[in-house]
Each structure stands twice: as structure tokens, then as C-alpha cells.
Amino acid sequence: MMTIALLLLFGTILVFLETILIGAIWAIGGVVCYAIAIYLAYADYGTIGALLTGFISILAGISAFLVWLYVIPKTSFGKKIYLNTVQDGKAPAPDFKLLIGKDAIALTTMTPSGKVEIDGLPYDARCESTTANVGDKLVVKSANSFELIVRKI
């Protein structure tokens, strides 16, 4: 009986370690411990003992996961490893509309796309009708979320 209890405890510890140290080897070790405990329970106590040990194994594995999910985040260790800020997953789109009408200088050859400089900052741009060489003076005619549309002056 003591061997079965120790195997269940050790298996639960290994399953819990899997939540911290990923790699599946810890969970596999825990499941093996559970399987050996169930086998020993069957050998010593029959089908009812094996079923009870299996139920305890499942309950212990789920409990280890729930402790990690709900208890650990509230500890000082959990606060160090969990994300503490809210992320909405959206990057702010630049407002290129404010650049319409500004003068630009071609930083790269624009055939038709390239880089331009406006007020000392580089931007991706597309030349509207023709190509532009490095240093050409341009003006921003329109803009969308991804690029500026420029025209030679």
C-alpha cells in the first residue's frame, strides 16, 4: 500500500513539474508512475483497487494542473514568471494622412517603391507615375496604412 501511495505522490510531482519544465518527459514519467501504481493495486487488491487507484491518478493529475493554473499565479514565484500586463494584440497604425502635402527626399532609387525622408524620418513610399533617383525632391500626394504615394516635384 505504501508503494502505491508513493508512486501516486511521485507521479503527481512529475506531472506538476511538467507545467513548469516543458518537454513531455516529466509528464511521461508521471504517467508511468501512475500506471505502475495501478498495476500494483490490481495485483494486490483486484479490479476495484485498480479502478480506485486509476481514479486517484486522474484526480491527482488534474489537481496538479489546477494548482498551477489558479494557485501558483498568486505566489511571488508565479508573479515573476506570468505576464502581468494586458495585451490587446493590436499594433497602432501610423497616421500617414498627416504627411499628405509634405516635401520628401528620395533615400533610395524608387522603381516605383523605395524609401523617402520626411522631416528627418524614413518612410516606405511608392512613386506615383515615374521613377525617382536618390536625392530627388518629391511631394506626398496620398497615403494608406502601408505606404506613402509620392510624385516628383
Residue frames as a rotation matrix with the C-alpha (Angstrom) as fourth column:
MET 1
0.567 0.824 0.000 0.00
0.824 -0.567 0.000 0.00
0.000 0.000 -1.000 0.00
MET 2
0.435 -0.487 -0.758 2.85
0.167 -0.783 0.599 2.38
-0.885 -0.387 -0.259 0.85
THR 3
-0.633 -0.688 0.356 4.50
0.439 0.061 0.897 1.73
-0.638 0.723 0.263 -2.54
ILE 4
-0.111 0.700 0.705 1.27
0.973 -0.068 0.221 2.58
0.202 0.711 -0.674 -4.36
ALA 5
0.791 0.424 -0.441 0.84
0.547 -0.813 0.199 5.81
-0.275 -0.398 -0.875 -2.37
LEU 6
0.046 -0.867 -0.496 4.45
0.121 -0.488 0.865 6.84
-0.992 -0.100 0.082 -3.02
LEU 7
-0.656 -0.233 0.718 4.10
0.697 0.176 0.695 6.13
-0.288 0.956 0.047 -6.74
LEU 8
0.354 0.858 0.373 0.95
0.911 -0.406 0.069 8.26
0.211 0.315 -0.925 -6.86
LEU 9
0.723 -0.142 -0.676 2.71
0.278 -0.837 0.472 11.08
-0.633 -0.529 -0.566 -4.99
PHE 10
-0.344 -0.936 -0.069 5.83
0.203 -0.146 0.968 10.90
-0.917 0.319 0.241 -7.17
GLY 11
-0.420 0.275 0.865 3.70
0.907 0.163 0.389 10.72
-0.034 0.947 -0.318 -10.33
THR 12
0.691 0.722 -0.037 1.77
0.723 -0.691 0.020 13.81
-0.012 -0.040 -0.999 -9.25
ILE 13
0.372 -0.657 -0.656 5.00
0.092 -0.678 0.730 15.67
-0.924 -0.331 -0.191 -8.57
LEU 14
-0.634 -0.637 0.439 6.27
0.462 0.144 0.875 14.74
-0.621 0.757 0.203 -12.04
VAL 15
0.005 0.721 0.693 3.02
0.981 -0.137 0.135 15.87
0.192 0.679 -0.708 -13.68
PHE 16
0.819 0.250 -0.516 3.25
0.418 -0.876 0.238 19.13
-0.393 -0.411 -0.823 -11.76
LEU 17
-0.094 -0.945 -0.314 6.86
0.156 -0.325 0.933 19.59
-0.983 0.039 0.178 -12.91
GLU 18
-0.385 0.014 0.923 5.66
0.905 0.204 0.374 19.25
-0.183 0.979 -0.091 -16.50
THR 19
0.699 0.693 0.179 3.74
0.712 -0.698 -0.075 22.50
0.073 0.179 -0.981 -16.05
ILE 20
0.730 -0.515 -0.450 7.00
-0.169 -0.773 0.611 24.25
-0.662 -0.370 -0.651 -15.12
LEU 21
-0.360 -0.928 -0.093 9.66
-0.509 0.112 0.853 22.35
-0.782 0.354 -0.513 -17.09
ILE 22
0.619 0.700 -0.356 8.25
-0.661 0.219 -0.718 21.62
-0.425 0.680 0.598 -20.52
GLY 23
-0.437 -0.776 -0.455 9.46
-0.899 0.356 0.256 18.75
-0.037 0.520 -0.853 -22.66
ALA 24
0.411 0.793 -0.449 6.89
-0.760 0.570 0.312 15.99
0.504 0.213 0.837 -22.01
ILE 25
-0.344 -0.594 -0.727 9.44
-0.064 0.787 -0.613 13.78
0.937 -0.164 -0.309 -20.24
TRP 26
-0.916 0.034 0.399 8.10
-0.400 -0.145 -0.905 14.81
0.027 -0.989 0.146 -16.84
ALA 27
0.022 0.999 0.049 4.51
-0.979 0.032 -0.201 14.02
-0.202 -0.044 0.978 -17.77
ILE 28
0.282 0.015 -0.959 5.55
-0.506 0.852 -0.136 10.70
0.815 0.524 0.248 -19.29
GLY 29
-0.749 -0.610 -0.257 7.37
-0.059 0.449 -0.892 9.83
0.660 -0.653 -0.373 -16.07
GLY 30
-0.680 0.572 0.459 4.30
-0.685 -0.273 -0.675 10.78
-0.261 -0.774 0.577 -14.06
VAL 31
0.344 0.833 -0.433 2.02
-0.927 0.375 -0.016 8.64
0.149 0.407 0.901 -16.23
VAL 32
-0.100 -0.462 -0.881 4.43
-0.229 0.873 -0.431 5.71
0.968 0.159 -0.193 -15.91
CYS 33
-0.952 -0.218 0.213 4.34
-0.236 0.085 -0.968 6.09
0.192 -0.972 -0.132 -12.12
TYR 34
-0.207 0.959 0.194 0.54
-0.923 -0.126 -0.364 6.14
-0.325 -0.254 0.911 -12.25
ALA 35
0.360 0.334 -0.871 0.49
-0.726 0.687 -0.037 3.04
0.586 0.645 0.490 -14.48
ILE 36
-0.548 -0.609 -0.573 2.79
-0.060 0.712 -0.700 1.12
0.834 -0.349 -0.427 -12.15
ALA 37
-0.857 0.297 0.422 0.66
-0.484 -0.177 -0.857 2.15
-0.179 -0.938 0.296 -9.16
ILE 38
0.168 0.964 -0.207 -2.48
-0.982 0.145 -0.120 0.93
-0.085 0.224 0.971 -10.95
TYR 39
0.121 -0.203 -0.972 -0.78
-0.426 0.873 -0.236 -2.37
0.897 0.443 0.019 -11.83
LEU 40
-0.860 -0.490 -0.145 0.36
-0.059 0.376 -0.925 -2.89
0.507 -0.786 -0.352 -8.22
ALA 41
-0.546 0.748 0.377 -3.12
-0.763 -0.259 -0.592 -2.02
-0.345 -0.611 0.712 -6.95
TYR 42
0.360 0.670 -0.649 -4.60
-0.865 0.501 0.036 -4.58
0.349 0.549 0.760 -9.34
ALA 43
-0.218 -0.539 -0.814 -2.10
-0.163 0.842 -0.514 -7.22
0.962 0.021 -0.272 -8.26
ASP 44
-0.969 -0.244 -0.030 -2.71
0.001 0.121 -0.993 -6.58
0.246 -0.962 -0.117 -4.53
TYR 45
-0.695 0.717 -0.043 -6.38
-0.205 -0.255 -0.945 -5.54
-0.689 -0.648 0.324 -4.39
GLY 46
-0.326 0.579 0.747 -8.01
0.783 0.609 -0.130 -6.63
-0.530 0.542 -0.652 -7.65
THR 47
-0.292 0.283 0.913 -10.14
0.834 -0.391 0.388 -4.68
0.467 0.876 -0.122 -10.09
ILE 48
0.771 0.635 -0.050 -11.72
0.566 -0.647 0.511 -2.38
0.292 -0.422 -0.858 -7.52
GLY 49
0.421 -0.709 -0.566 -8.29
0.472 -0.361 0.804 -1.38
-0.775 -0.606 0.183 -6.17
ALA 50
-0.559 -0.637 0.531 -7.02
0.768 -0.158 0.621 -0.71
-0.311 0.755 0.577 -9.71
LEU 51
0.075 0.678 0.731 -10.08
0.779 -0.498 0.382 1.39
0.623 0.541 -0.565 -10.59
LEU 52
0.876 0.226 -0.426 -9.78
0.468 -0.610 0.640 3.38
-0.115 -0.760 -0.640 -7.37
THR 53
0.009 -0.958 -0.285 -6.06
0.530 -0.238 0.814 3.95
-0.848 -0.158 0.506 -7.99
GLY 54
-0.495 -0.121 0.860 -6.79
0.861 -0.200 0.468 5.00
0.116 0.972 0.203 -11.59
PHE 55
0.548 0.772 0.322 -9.41
0.658 -0.635 0.405 7.46
0.517 -0.010 -0.856 -10.38
ILE 56
0.720 -0.361 -0.592 -6.99
0.387 -0.499 0.775 8.86
-0.575 -0.788 -0.220 -7.80
SER 57
-0.344 -0.892 0.293 -4.31
0.745 -0.069 0.664 9.16
-0.572 0.447 0.688 -10.51
ILE 58
-0.184 0.373 0.909 -6.61
0.821 -0.450 0.350 11.14
0.540 0.811 -0.224 -12.79
LEU 59
0.831 0.548 -0.094 -7.75
0.487 -0.636 0.598 13.33
0.268 -0.543 -0.796 -9.91
ALA 60
0.407 -0.767 -0.497 -4.15
0.507 -0.263 0.821 13.96
-0.760 -0.586 0.282 -8.80
GLY 61
-0.498 -0.601 0.625 -3.03
0.846 -0.179 0.502 14.89
-0.190 0.779 0.598 -12.32
ILE 62
0.161 0.657 0.737 -5.92
0.665 -0.624 0.411 17.31
0.729 0.424 -0.537 -12.77
SER 63
0.876 0.148 -0.460 -5.28
0.471 -0.478 0.742 18.75
-0.110 -0.866 -0.488 -9.30
ALA 64
-0.075 -0.979 -0.192 -1.61
0.731 -0.185 0.657 19.37
-0.679 -0.091 0.729 -10.14
PHE 65
-0.508 -0.053 0.860 -2.69
0.784 -0.442 0.436 21.26
0.357 0.895 0.266 -13.26
LEU 66
0.509 0.802 0.312 -5.31
0.548 -0.581 0.601 23.29
0.664 -0.136 -0.736 -11.39
VAL 67
0.578 -0.422 -0.699 -2.80
0.624 -0.323 0.711 24.23
-0.525 -0.847 0.077 -8.68
TRP 68
-0.534 -0.819 0.212 -0.52
0.749 -0.341 0.569 25.53
-0.394 0.462 0.795 -11.41
LEU 69
-0.361 0.455 0.814 -3.37
0.700 -0.444 0.559 27.39
0.616 0.772 -0.158 -13.07
TYR 70
0.506 0.762 0.405 -5.01
0.266 -0.584 0.767 29.00
0.820 -0.281 -0.498 -10.04
VAL 71
0.887 -0.163 -0.432 -2.67
0.429 -0.056 0.902 28.87
-0.171 -0.985 0.020 -7.03
ILE 72
0.015 -0.997 0.071 0.83
0.951 0.036 0.308 29.44
-0.310 0.063 0.949 -8.42
PRO 73
-0.077 -0.074 0.994 -0.02
0.657 -0.754 -0.005 32.75
0.750 0.653 0.107 -10.20
LYS 74
0.796 0.461 0.394 -0.86
0.019 -0.669 0.743 34.28
0.606 -0.584 -0.541 -6.80
THR 75
0.684 -0.631 -0.367 2.53
0.625 0.247 0.740 33.40
-0.376 -0.735 0.564 -5.27
SER 76
0.480 -0.589 -0.650 5.67
-0.417 -0.805 0.422 35.52
-0.772 0.069 -0.632 -5.55
PHE 77
-0.557 -0.658 0.507 7.20
0.104 0.550 0.829 32.87
-0.824 0.514 -0.238 -7.85
GLY 78
-0.030 0.659 0.751 4.14
0.928 0.298 -0.225 32.96
-0.372 0.691 -0.620 -10.11
LYS 79
0.817 0.344 -0.463 4.16
0.226 -0.929 -0.292 36.75
-0.530 0.134 -0.837 -10.27
LYS 80
-0.030 -0.920 -0.390 7.73
-0.407 -0.345 0.846 36.62
-0.913 0.184 -0.364 -11.57
ILE 81
-0.811 -0.394 0.433 7.00
0.139 0.588 0.797 34.19
-0.568 0.706 -0.422 -14.42
TYR 82
0.010 0.886 0.464 3.49
0.930 0.162 -0.329 35.20
-0.367 0.435 -0.822 -15.51
LEU 83
-0.618 -0.084 0.781 2.68
0.530 -0.779 0.336 38.13
0.580 0.622 0.526 -17.77
ASN 84
-0.475 0.389 -0.789 1.35
0.760 -0.270 -0.591 40.93
-0.443 -0.881 -0.168 -15.59
THR 85
-0.656 0.245 -0.713 0.14
-0.365 -0.931 0.016 43.34
-0.660 0.270 0.701 -18.25
VAL 86
0.327 0.848 0.417 -2.84
0.221 0.361 -0.906 43.21
-0.919 0.389 -0.069 -20.56
GLN 87
-0.822 -0.539 -0.181 -2.08
-0.094 -0.184 0.978 42.81
-0.561 0.822 0.101 -24.26
ASP 88
0.197 0.965 -0.174 -4.77
-0.378 -0.089 -0.921 43.56
-0.905 0.247 0.347 -26.82
GLY 89
-0.091 -0.320 0.943 -2.85
0.590 0.746 0.310 42.21
-0.802 0.585 0.121 -29.81
LYS 90
0.743 0.366 0.560 -3.32
0.669 -0.426 -0.609 45.29
0.016 0.827 -0.562 -31.96
ALA 91
-0.431 -0.884 -0.182 -0.49
0.833 -0.467 0.297 47.48
-0.348 -0.023 0.937 -33.17
PRO 92
0.314 0.557 -0.769 -1.37
0.190 -0.830 -0.524 51.11
-0.930 0.019 -0.366 -33.65
ALA 93
0.311 -0.137 0.940 -1.50
0.949 0.088 -0.301 52.00
-0.042 0.987 0.157 -37.33
PRO 94
-0.651 -0.580 -0.490 0.55
0.545 -0.806 0.231 55.09
-0.529 -0.117 0.841 -38.21
ASP 95
0.509 0.838 -0.198 -1.49
0.502 -0.475 -0.723 58.05
-0.699 0.269 -0.662 -39.33
PHE 96
-0.499 -0.752 0.431 0.14
0.760 -0.141 0.635 58.81
-0.416 0.645 0.641 -42.67
LYS 97
0.376 0.727 0.575 -2.69
0.901 -0.432 -0.043 61.20
0.217 0.534 -0.817 -43.61
LEU 98
0.779 -0.105 -0.618 -0.84
0.264 -0.839 0.476 63.97
-0.568 -0.533 -0.626 -41.73
LEU 99
-0.238 -0.971 0.001 2.06
0.302 -0.073 0.951 63.68
-0.923 0.226 0.310 -44.19
ILE 100
0.214 0.382 0.899 0.00
0.968 0.042 -0.247 64.49
-0.132 0.923 -0.360 -47.30
GLY 101
0.924 0.118 0.363 1.37
0.242 -0.917 -0.318 67.61
0.295 0.381 -0.876 -48.97
LYS 102
0.676 -0.733 -0.078 4.77
-0.227 -0.308 0.924 67.46
-0.702 -0.606 -0.374 -47.26
ASP 103
0.528 -0.619 -0.581 8.02
-0.777 -0.077 -0.625 67.54
0.342 0.781 -0.522 -49.17
ALA 104
0.807 -0.303 0.507 10.18
-0.025 0.840 0.542 64.41
-0.590 -0.450 0.670 -49.26
ILE 105
0.125 -0.829 -0.545 13.61
-0.989 -0.151 0.003 63.41
-0.084 0.539 -0.838 -50.49
ALA 106
0.852 0.173 -0.495 14.26
-0.307 0.929 -0.204 60.01
0.425 0.326 0.845 -52.07
LEU 107
0.369 -0.725 0.582 16.66
-0.754 0.134 0.644 57.97
-0.544 -0.676 -0.497 -49.91
THR 108
-0.381 -0.418 0.825 16.75
0.172 0.844 0.507 55.07
-0.908 0.335 -0.250 -52.38
THR 109
-0.929 0.128 -0.346 16.06
-0.365 -0.183 0.913 54.70
0.054 0.975 0.217 -56.08
MET 110
-0.288 0.917 0.276 12.30
-0.358 0.164 -0.919 54.49
-0.888 -0.363 0.281 -56.43
THR 111
-0.745 -0.025 -0.667 11.32
-0.656 0.211 0.725 51.97
0.122 0.977 -0.174 -59.13
PRO 112
0.030 0.416 0.909 8.49
0.104 -0.906 0.411 52.53
0.994 0.082 -0.071 -58.20
SER 113
0.923 0.360 -0.135 8.87
0.152 -0.020 0.988 51.74
0.353 -0.933 -0.073 -54.45
GLY 114
-0.138 -0.987 -0.080 11.61
0.485 0.003 -0.875 52.79
0.864 -0.159 0.478 -52.09
LYS 115
0.085 0.068 -0.994 12.41
0.979 -0.189 0.071 54.90
-0.183 -0.980 -0.082 -49.06
VAL 116
0.149 -0.021 0.989 11.89
0.354 -0.932 -0.073 58.61
0.923 0.361 -0.131 -48.63
GLU 117
-0.602 -0.349 -0.718 12.80
0.797 -0.213 -0.565 61.03
0.045 -0.913 0.406 -45.88
ILE 118
0.174 0.687 0.705 10.23
0.316 -0.717 0.621 63.44
0.933 0.115 -0.342 -44.49
ASP 119
0.675 0.044 0.736 11.17
-0.538 -0.653 0.533 65.77
0.504 -0.756 -0.417 -41.63
GLY 120
-0.199 -0.917 0.345 14.25
-0.957 0.106 -0.271 63.66
0.212 -0.384 -0.899 -40.92
LEU 121
-0.120 0.226 0.967 12.38
-0.517 0.817 -0.255 60.33
-0.848 -0.530 0.019 -40.66
PRO 122
-0.911 -0.230 -0.342 12.47
-0.410 0.435 0.801 57.48
-0.036 0.870 -0.491 -43.21
TYR 123
0.042 0.957 0.288 9.24
-0.556 0.262 -0.789 56.11
-0.830 -0.127 0.543 -44.69
ASP 124
-0.615 -0.064 0.786 8.29
0.530 0.704 0.472 53.47
-0.584 0.707 -0.400 -47.26
ALA 125
0.002 0.604 -0.797 6.84
-0.422 -0.722 -0.549 55.12
-0.906 0.338 0.253 -50.34
ARG 126
-0.102 0.041 0.994 5.77
0.816 0.575 0.060 54.44
-0.569 0.817 -0.092 -53.90
CYS 127
-0.785 -0.220 -0.579 6.40
-0.131 -0.855 0.503 56.86
-0.605 0.471 0.642 -56.73
GLU 128
0.068 0.998 -0.012 3.08
-0.200 0.002 -0.980 57.54
-0.977 0.069 0.200 -58.44
SER 129
0.880 0.427 -0.210 3.93
-0.243 0.024 -0.970 57.78
-0.409 0.904 0.125 -62.10
THR 130
0.649 -0.722 -0.238 7.64
-0.284 0.060 -0.957 57.52
0.706 0.689 -0.166 -62.70
THR 131
0.424 -0.601 -0.678 10.87
0.830 0.557 0.025 56.52
0.362 -0.573 0.735 -61.07
ALA 132
0.900 -0.226 0.373 12.92
-0.328 -0.914 0.237 58.75
0.287 -0.335 -0.897 -58.80
ASN 133
0.181 -0.927 -0.329 16.65
0.322 0.372 -0.870 58.74
0.929 0.052 0.366 -58.12
VAL 134
0.145 -0.239 -0.960 18.40
0.989 0.031 0.141 59.14
-0.004 -0.971 0.241 -54.78
GLY 135
-0.704 -0.438 -0.559 18.18
0.537 -0.844 -0.016 62.79
-0.464 -0.311 0.829 -53.69
ASP 136
-0.655 0.530 0.539 15.21
0.360 -0.407 0.839 63.72
0.664 0.744 0.076 -55.91
LYS 137
-0.903 0.423 0.076 12.67
-0.326 -0.557 -0.764 66.07
-0.281 -0.714 0.641 -54.39
LEU 138
-0.662 0.731 -0.167 9.18
0.458 0.571 0.682 64.62
0.593 0.375 -0.712 -54.04
VAL 139
-0.629 0.571 0.528 5.84
-0.760 -0.597 -0.259 65.59
0.167 -0.564 0.809 -52.58
VAL 140
-0.905 0.373 0.207 3.41
0.243 0.850 -0.468 63.28
-0.350 -0.373 -0.859 -50.75
LYS 141
-0.747 0.655 -0.115 0.20
-0.455 -0.377 0.807 63.05
0.485 0.655 0.580 -52.79
SER 142
0.445 0.894 0.051 -1.72
-0.673 0.297 0.677 60.41
0.590 -0.336 0.734 -50.83
ALA 143
-0.688 -0.650 0.324 -1.29
-0.693 0.456 -0.558 57.77
0.215 -0.608 -0.764 -48.17
ASN 144
0.448 0.765 -0.463 -2.73
-0.369 0.630 0.683 54.47
0.814 -0.135 0.565 -47.00
SER 145
0.922 0.001 0.388 -2.00
-0.377 0.239 0.895 52.30
-0.092 -0.971 0.221 -43.97
PHE 146
0.719 -0.628 0.298 1.12
0.557 0.777 0.293 50.78
-0.416 -0.045 0.908 -45.52
GLU 147
-0.334 -0.878 0.341 2.87
0.912 -0.210 0.353 53.39
-0.239 0.429 0.871 -47.65
LEU 148
0.066 0.252 -0.965 3.01
-0.033 -0.967 -0.255 56.90
-0.997 0.049 -0.055 -48.94
ILE 149
0.369 0.058 0.928 2.33
0.913 0.165 -0.373 57.72
-0.175 0.985 0.008 -52.56
VAL 150
0.062 -0.473 -0.879 4.72
0.179 -0.861 0.476 60.41
-0.982 -0.187 0.031 -53.77
ARG 151
0.781 0.120 0.613 5.25
0.624 -0.104 -0.774 62.37
-0.029 0.987 -0.156 -57.01
LYS 152
-0.312 -0.945 0.094 8.30
0.949 -0.305 0.086 64.14
-0.053 0.116 0.992 -58.34
ILE 153
0.397 0.361 -0.844 8.30
0.362 -0.906 -0.217 67.90
-0.843 -0.219 -0.491 -57.96
